[in-house]
Amino acid sequence: MNICFLDNTNFSYNSNDLNSSKLRGAETVLINLATSLSNLNHQVSIINNCPKNEKIENINWININSLKNKNIYDLAISNNDCNLFDKIVSSKKIIISHSVQPIEKFIRKKQLLPYFKHKPKVALLGKYHLTKRNYFTRMFGFFYIHYGVDQIFCKTKLLDFELIDKFQAIFTSRPDRNLELLIDIWCKKINPIINQAKLLVTPNSLDYNLKSNIYNRELGSRENMIKDLIKSRMIILPGHESELFCLAAEEARELCVPILTLGIGSLSERVHHNKTGLIAKDKNELAEYVIELFKNDNLWLSLKSNLLKLRNSRSWDYCAKEFLKNI
C-alpha cells in the first residue's frame, strides 16, 4: 500500500530529530508509526516542513512547500488537520486527533468544511478522548489508536534494585500538565513527612524552595531523561484534563517505573491501580501513596514485577498492525 503522512508544524524536522527535545508527542508518533508501516513493507512518504526532499531509511520525506502536483496514495493520514488532505489524492483518509476539540474549536480552527469535504475516519486516543470529541466531528467513523514507545525505551537496560535511588521521584511531563499542583502536594504533604526524598521535575518557571528537595532535571536528549527515569523509585503524574494519552506514563511503564497519579484526563486509562501504579482519589491520598511507596519495598517490588511482565508488549510494530486493521 502507498501511504502518506501529512503534517504542517511551524518548525522543521525529520526522523533524524526523533530523540531531540524539540519534538512533541504528535511528531514522534508520526515518525514511529510511519517507520513501523514501512517495516511492514508499505511504501511510506511524509509530507511536512522537513529541511529538504530526501529518502531516510526507506521513507520519502517531502517538503510540503515543494509540492507542485497532487500525488495519489492509497491511504493518507493527517496529523490533526483536515485541510492538508487538499494537498494529495487518496481513496482512504484518516485524521489522528491529538487534542481536545469541541465543536467551537473545530470551527475556529477551520476544520469543519474540509472535514465534511474529505470525510476522514478519526483515530482517537482512548475512551476519555471520545468524551471530548463532538459526534459531528467523528460522524464518518472513528477508532482507537494506541501509542507505542520508541525503540530507545524498549532497548534500555533496566537497573538492578540496589542501583535505583530509593528516595527519588520524577515528573517528566510538560510543566503545564499540573506540575504546580504536584509541587504544592509535595511541599505541603510529602516533604514534611519524608524529607530525604527528592523530586526531579521538568524545568519550569514556577517558584519553589529548594529546601523541599525539588530539582530541575536536565533537558536535552531523551537519553538524559531515560537515565533519570530508570534511576527513580516512581514517577508522579497527576494528569490533566487536556491530556488525551500521556506518553510520559507509557514511557515510564516501558521502563518499569511505578506510576502514581490522580487519574485526571487519560491517566485513569494509562494506569492499572495496584498493578502498574496507584490512582489516588484526591491530593491527600496521592501524598499517602507516595510516602507509602517510598517506605514499602514489598509494594514497590510487587508493582515492579507487574510492570516487568508487560515490558515490550506495546511496540510500534504491534501498534501499526492494529492501526491497519481499523482503516
Secondary structure, DSSP 8 states (H G I E B T S, - for coil): -EEEEE---SS---GGGTTSTT--HHHHHHHHHHHHHHHTT-EEEEEES-SS-EEETTEEEEEGGG--S--EEEEEEEES-GGGGGGSEEEEEEEE--S-B-HHHHHHTT-HHHHHHH--EEEE-SHHHHHTB-GGGSTT-EEE------HHHHT-----GGGSEEEEEE--S-TTTTHHHHHHHIIIIITTT-TT-EEEE---S----GGG-EEE---SSHHHHHHHHHTEEEEE--B-TT-SS-HHHHHHHHTT--EEE--BTTHHHH--BTTTEEE-SSHHHHHHHHHHHHH-HHHHHHHHHHHHHHTTSS-HHHHHHHHHHT-
